[in-house]
Amino acid sequence: MNLTKTTLRIAILAVLIAGSRGGCCASNADTSQIGMTRPASDDPALRPANYQPSSEYYDWRKTGRPERPWFHKYDQCLVMKIFLAQRINQGKDCEVHLTFEQALDVIERLDRITCGAPKIVYLVGWQYNGHDSKYPAWGDVNARLKRQQDTTALDSLRWLMREARKHHTTVSLHINALDAYEDSPLWQEYLEKNIIAKNKQGAPLKGIVWNGLQSYPLSYAREWETGCAKRRIDGLLKMLPELKEAHTIHIDAFHTYPPLPGESQVSGFKGISPFLGYGPEQECAAQRKTLRYFRDYGLDVTSEHSAGGRLEPFIGLQPMAWVYESVGPDVPPSLYCGSLMHAEAEIGTDPKKLPGLLEQFCLKADPEIWANAWREAHGNQPPPESDRERVLQGGDCCVSLVWKKDLTLAAYSRDGCAHKTWELPADWKHVKTARLTRLTVEQMTPAGTAEVNDGKLTLSLAGGHAVVITSQ
């Protein structure tokens, strides 16, 4: 049984009829959330300062679906990070890896080697002096990343978010909601309001030293009690309302059990702040408030982990984890998944050549997107093993690009293959000739044609080479 483009289109059409799409890889989010202007009374920023979202546990088993539909199909798009800058010299200075303008060049290259697949890119180090700089504040964009022609770095960030859409990419932010540093503009207020975790004697509780700076965890529960959590989120969305169009944001280190050095650990206490005495259940309940409040603004929240360092994995409240630890065999990837291609390390190694990413896309990410599209069209059932073997054979593949409107395949060989015959999807039965285009990070170049005989295509590829195949 072959997965056909027609089958997929029928399934996707049904989804579109049931709901509206938003973003470059949006899911069937309802029309009240996408493409319509909300009444002012429903603007989260206009809610009272003491407003508290629901902290209740969401039982996903009752419906098998998220509490509210995801805005993106995380299991059928590429979720990646681009590391822009890091703080150095005790947080006083900044080392820039990529400016906003250079990040767009990376996005263009990523779009080429992924054949226009829907993508989400989270920017790391976009704020203050770079990665982990001045948390818990989110209130300023890193000035060193600015384009020369823009007035402010915020203008440049907005420009990048707009331009990236032309390359099938949604750009959003990587933030941290747990850690605090003494050089933060919010430090004194958060300390006085007991949001910064403290030991039983009332001294700030030391967390891990990250890149030379001492961190301190904060209490999610206390931040919500004081109204500061709402204010912090409101401020970020006011500064960068384009996030509402991105429909996604990534919270790093969103732990219920923060990593602590031995000296800060209290025997028998599992919460965050011994001074407050709030247990993990109360902190976890506040984490649910954060997830729901961002969703009130129209943003899905992804995070670093699914299960690690947490009281619960937030199934149905969080769609994707950067480090995906299994949350159960009966949880489909459309409900919870990991990243199919991180790309952060490869971009950092060489943002021009992107070493290894073409192979990752062809042999790992694209086959997974294909398989998850199959699941969507077949009641969350995985494709038969015979179909998997048809598209992926060791270091060789010939896989449908299911997001394309026209019949399109990508073929790749890790070690090279000579005269290898592939059985194509049923949609290709009527095709007699295929057009081949060589795919590299720099360009796409014509590579001739090949005959299709009775739905089969024979290819010869050099090691590390990829071609895009379309019907002629």
C-alpha positions in Angstrom: 0.0 0.0 0.0 1.6 3.3 -1.1 1.0 6.7 0.5 -0.1 8.9 -2.4 -0.1 12.6 -2.8 -3.8 12.4 -3.5 -4.5 10.7 -0.2 -2.6 13.3 1.6 -4.3 16.1 -0.1 -7.7 14.7 0.8 -6.7 14.5 4.4 -5.3 18.0 4.5 -8.4 19.3 2.7 -10.5 17.8 5.5 -8.3 19.5 8.1 -8.7 22.9 6.3 -12.4 22.5 6.1 -12.6 21.8 9.8 -10.4 24.7 10.8 -8.2 27.5 9.7 -4.4 27.5 9.1 -2.0 30.0 10.5 1.8 30.3 10.0 4.0 28.4 7.6 3.3 25.0 9.1 0.1 25.6 11.0 -2.3 23.0 12.2 -6.1 23.0 12.3 -6.4 25.8 14.9 -10.0 27.1 15.0 -10.9 30.3 13.2 -11.6 32.2 16.4 -7.8 32.1 17.0 -6.4 32.7 13.5 -7.1 35.2 10.8 -9.6 37.2 12.8 -9.2 40.3 15.0 -10.0 39.6 18.6 -12.3 42.0 20.4 -10.5 44.3 22.7 -12.2 42.7 25.7 -10.4 39.5 24.9 -6.9 41.0 24.7 -4.9 39.3 27.5 -3.0 42.5 28.1 -6.2 44.2 29.1 -7.1 41.7 31.8 -6.7 42.7 35.4 -3.2 42.7 36.9 -4.3 39.9 39.3 -5.6 37.8 36.5 -4.7 34.1 36.9 -5.0 31.6 34.0 -6.2 28.1 34.9 -3.7 25.9 36.7 -5.7 22.7 36.4 -4.2 19.5 35.0 -5.3 18.8 31.5 -6.3 15.2 30.9 -5.5 14.6 27.2 -6.8 11.0 27.3 -10.4 12.2 27.3 -10.1 13.5 23.7 -6.6 12.4 22.5 -6.1 16.0 21.4 -4.4 19.1 22.7 -6.4 21.4 25.0 -6.5 23.9 22.2 -5.4 23.1 18.7 -1.7 23.7 17.9 -1.0 26.5 15.5 1.7 24.5 13.8 2.1 20.9 12.8 5.3 20.3 14.7 5.6 16.7 13.6 5.5 17.8 10.0 7.9 20.8 10.1 11.5 21.4 10.9 12.1 23.1 14.3 15.6 24.5 14.7 17.6 27.1 16.6 20.1 29.7 15.4 22.6 30.8 18.0 23.2 34.5 17.5 25.3 35.7 20.5 26.5 34.9 24.0 27.4 37.1 26.9 31.1 37.2 28.0 33.2 38.9 30.6 30.8 38.3 33.5 27.9 39.4 31.3 29.4 42.8 30.6 30.2 42.2 26.9 28.8 40.2 24.0 30.3 37.8 21.5 28.3 37.9 18.3 28.1 34.7 16.2 25.6 35.9 13.7 23.7 39.2 13.2 20.1 39.3 12.2 21.2 40.0 8.6 23.5 37.0 8.7 20.8 34.8 10.2 18.6 35.5 7.2 21.4 34.2 4.9 21.4 31.0 7.0 17.6 30.7 6.7 17.9 31.1 2.9 20.4 28.2 2.8 18.3 26.1 5.1 15.3 26.6 2.9 17.3 25.5 -0.1 18.6 22.2 1.3 15.2 21.4 2.8 13.3 22.0 -0.4 11.0 24.6 1.0 9.9 22.5 3.9 7.9 24.4 6.6 10.3 25.5 9.3 10.4 27.2 12.7 13.6 28.9 13.8 14.1 30.0 17.4 16.7 32.7 18.0 19.1 32.2 20.8 20.9 35.2 22.2 18.6 37.8 20.7 18.4 39.8 24.0 20.7 42.2 25.9 24.2 40.8 25.7 23.3 37.5 24.3 22.3 34.0 25.5 21.3 33.8 29.2 21.9 37.6 29.5 20.0 39.5 32.3 17.2 37.0 32.9 14.5 37.2 34.1 14.2 40.3 31.9 13.0 40.0 28.3 12.8 43.7 27.7 15.5 44.6 25.2 16.9 43.4 21.9 20.6 42.9 21.5 21.9 46.1 19.9 25.0 44.3 18.4 22.7 42.3 16.1 21.2 45.4 14.4 21.4 46.0 10.7 23.2 49.2 9.8 20.2 50.7 7.9 17.8 50.2 10.8 17.2 52.6 13.7 17.1 50.0 16.4 17.8 46.3 16.9 14.1 45.7 17.4 13.5 47.0 13.9 16.0 44.5 12.6 14.4 41.7 14.5 11.1 42.6 13.0 12.6 42.7 9.6 14.1 39.3 10.0 10.7 37.8 11.1 9.1 39.3 8.0 11.8 38.3 5.5 12.0 34.7 6.8 8.4 34.1 5.8 9.6 34.4 2.2 11.7 31.3 2.8 8.9 29.1 4.4 10.3 29.9 7.9 8.6 31.2 11.0 11.1 33.1 13.3 10.5 33.3 17.0 12.4 33.6 20.3 14.2 31.3 22.7 13.6 32.6 26.2 14.1 31.4 29.8 11.4 31.6 32.5 13.3 30.0 35.4 16.8 31.6 35.8 17.7 35.0 37.3 20.9 36.9 37.4 22.1 39.7 39.7 22.7 42.1 36.8 19.1 41.9 35.6 17.0 45.0 35.6 14.4 42.9 37.4 16.7 41.5 40.1 15.9 43.9 43.0 12.2 43.8 42.5 12.1 40.0 42.2 14.3 39.6 45.2 12.2 41.9 47.4 9.0 40.1 46.3 10.5 36.7 47.1 10.2 35.5 43.5 13.9 34.7 43.5 14.2 31.4 45.3 15.7 31.7 48.8 17.0 29.3 51.4 15.3 28.9 54.7 17.3 31.8 56.2 16.1 34.1 53.4 19.3 34.3 51.3 19.1 33.9 47.5 19.3 30.3 46.6 22.3 29.6 44.2 21.6 27.6 41.1 24.2 26.5 38.5 27.0 28.8 37.3 26.2 29.2 33.6 29.1 30.5 31.4 30.8 32.2 34.3 27.7 33.8 36.0 25.8 32.6 39.0 22.2 31.9 38.3 19.3 31.8 40.8 16.0 29.9 40.2 12.8 31.7 40.6 9.4 30.5 41.8 6.8 30.3 39.1 4.1 30.2 41.7 5.3 33.3 43.4 5.8 35.2 40.1 2.1 34.5 39.2 0.9 35.4 42.7 2.6 38.9 42.5 1.3 39.6 39.0 4.9 39.7 37.7 4.5 36.7 35.4 1.6 38.3 33.6 3.4 41.6 33.4 6.5 39.9 32.0 4.6 38.1 29.2 2.5 41.2 28.4 5.7 43.3 28.1 7.3 40.9 25.7 4.2 40.7 23.5 3.8 44.5 23.6 7.5 45.0 22.6 7.2 42.4 19.8 3.6 41.9 18.7 4.9 40.0 15.6 5.2 37.0 18.0 1.4 36.7 17.7 1.9 36.1 14.0 4.6 33.6 14.6 2.2 31.6 16.9 5.1 29.9 18.7 7.8 30.6 21.3 10.4 28.4 23.0 11.0 28.4 26.8 14.4 26.9 27.7 15.0 25.1 31.0 11.3 25.1 32.0 12.0 22.7 34.9 9.8 22.0 37.9 12.9 20.6 39.6 15.7 23.1 38.7 19.3 21.8 38.6 21.0 22.9 41.9 24.5 22.5 43.3 24.7 20.3 46.4 25.0 23.3 48.8 21.6 24.5 47.7 19.7 21.3 48.0 17.5 20.7 51.0 16.9 17.2 52.1 13.3 16.1 51.6 12.3 19.4 49.9 11.3 19.0 46.2 10.1 22.5 45.5 12.1 25.5 44.2 12.2 27.9 47.1 12.7 26.5 50.6 11.9 30.0 52.0 8.4 29.9 50.5 7.9 26.2 51.1 5.8 25.7 47.9 5.9 22.1 46.8 6.4 20.9 43.2 2.6 20.5 42.7 2.2 24.3 43.3 5.1 25.2 41.0 3.9 22.8 38.3 0.4 24.4 38.5 2.0 27.8 37.9 3.8 26.4 34.9 0.5 25.4 33.4 -0.6 29.0 33.9 2.4 30.2 31.8 1.6 27.7 29.0 -2.0 28.8 28.9 -1.4 32.5 29.1 1.0 32.4 26.1 -1.7 30.4 24.3 -4.3 33.1 25.2 -2.1 35.4 23.1 -2.1 32.8 20.2 1.3 31.2 20.9 2.1 27.6 21.3 4.9 27.0 23.8 7.6 24.5 23.0 10.4 23.8 25.5 13.7 22.1 26.2 12.4 18.9 27.7 9.3 16.8 27.7 9.8 14.9 30.9 13.3 15.6 32.3 13.3 17.8 35.4 9.5 18.0 35.5 6.6 16.8 37.6 4.6 16.2 34.4 5.2 16.5 30.7 2.3 18.8 30.0 0.8 16.6 27.3 -1.8 18.6 25.4 -0.3 21.9 26.6 3.1 21.7 25.0 3.5 20.3 21.4 7.2 19.8 21.1 10.4 19.3 23.1 13.9 20.1 22.0 15.1 17.0 24.0 12.2 14.6 23.6 12.0 12.0 26.3 9.2 9.5 25.6 5.9 10.4 27.4 4.2 7.2 26.5 3.7 4.8 23.6 0.2 5.9 23.0 1.0 9.6 22.5 1.1 10.3 18.7 3.7 12.7 17.3 0.9 15.1 16.2 0.2 15.6 20.0 3.8 15.6 21.2 7.1 15.2 19.4 10.7 16.2 19.3 12.7 18.2 16.8 13.4 16.3 13.5 16.6 18.3 12.8 18.1 20.6 15.4 20.7 22.2 13.1 22.0 24.5 15.8 25.5 22.9 16.1 26.0 22.6 12.4 25.0 26.2 11.8 27.5 27.2 14.5 30.3 25.1 12.9 29.9 26.7 9.5 26.9 28.9 8.7 27.8 28.9 5.0 28.3 25.2 4.3 25.9 23.8 7.0 27.9 20.5 7.2 25.9 17.4 7.5 22.5 19.0 7.3 21.6 17.9 3.8 22.1 14.3 4.8 20.1 14.8 8.0 17.3 16.3 6.1 17.2 13.5 3.4 17.8 10.5 5.6 16.1 11.5 8.9 13.8 14.6 8.8 12.1 14.1 5.4 11.3 10.4 6.0 9.8 11.4 9.4 7.7 14.2 7.9 6.5 11.7 5.3 5.7 9.1 7.9 3.8 11.6 10.1 1.8 12.8 7.1 0.9 9.2 6.5 -0.3 9.0 10.2 -2.4 12.1 9.6 -4.1 10.5 6.6 -4.5 7.0 8.3 -5.9 7.6 11.8 -2.5 8.0 13.5 -1.4 4.6 12.2 2.3 4.4 11.2 3.1 3.4 7.6 3.7 -0.3 6.9 7.3 -1.4 7.1 7.2 -2.3 3.4 6.5 1.4 2.6 9.3 2.5 4.9 11.7 0.2 3.2 10.5 1.5 -0.2 11.5 5.1 0.7 14.6 4.6 3.0 17.2 1.9 2.5 20.2 2.3 4.7 22.1 5.3 3.5 19.9 5.8 0.4 16.4 7.4 0.1 13.8 8.4 -2.3 11.1 10.2 -0.4 8.0 12.3 -1.3 8.1 15.9 -0.3 4.6 15.9 1.0 4.3 19.7 1.4 4.7 20.3 -2.3 1.7 21.0 -4.4 3.1 19.1 -7.4 4.6 15.6 -7.5 8.0 15.9 -6.0 10.6 13.5 -4.5 14.0 13.9 -3.0 16.7 11.2 -3.5 20.0 11.0 -1.7 22.9 8.5 -1.3 25.4 8.6 1.6 28.0 6.4 -0.1 26.9 6.5 -3.7 24.7 4.1 -5.6 24.7 2.9 -9.2 21.6 2.0 -11.2 19.4 1.7 -8.2 15.7 1.2 -8.9 13.1 2.9 -6.7 9.4 2.0 -6.7 7.6 5.4 -6.7 4.3 6.3 -5.0 1.1 5.3 -6.9 0.7 9.0 -8.0 3.6 8.5 -10.4 2.1 5.6 -12.4 1.1 8.0 -15.2 4.5 9.8 -15.3 6.8 8.8 -18.1 9.7 11.2 -17.6 11.2 12.7 -14.4 13.2 15.9 -14.3 16.2 15.8 -12.0 17.7 18.9 -10.2 21.0 18.7 -8.2 20.6 20.0 -4.7 23.4 21.7 -2.7 23.5 24.3 0.0 24.6 26.9 -2.6 22.2 26.3 -5.5 19.9 24.0 -7.4 21.1 23.1 -10.9 19.5 21.0 -13.7 20.7 17.4 -13.8 18.9 16.0 -16.8 16.0 13.7 -17.0 15.3 10.0 -16.3 12.7 7.6 -17.6 9.9 6.3 -15.3 8.9 2.8 -16.3 5.8 1.3 -14.8 6.1 3.6 -11.7 9.8 2.8 -11.2 12.8 5.1 -11.5 16.5 4.0 -11.8 19.1 6.5 -10.4 22.8 6.7 -10.0 24.1 9.1 -7.4 27.6 10.0 -6.2 28.2 9.8 -2.4 26.8 12.8 -0.6 24.7 13.9 -3.6 21.0 14.7 -3.6 18.5 15.4 -6.4 15.0 16.7 -6.4 12.7 14.8 -8.8 9.7 16.3 -10.4 7.4 15.0 -13.2 8.0 16.4 -16.6 
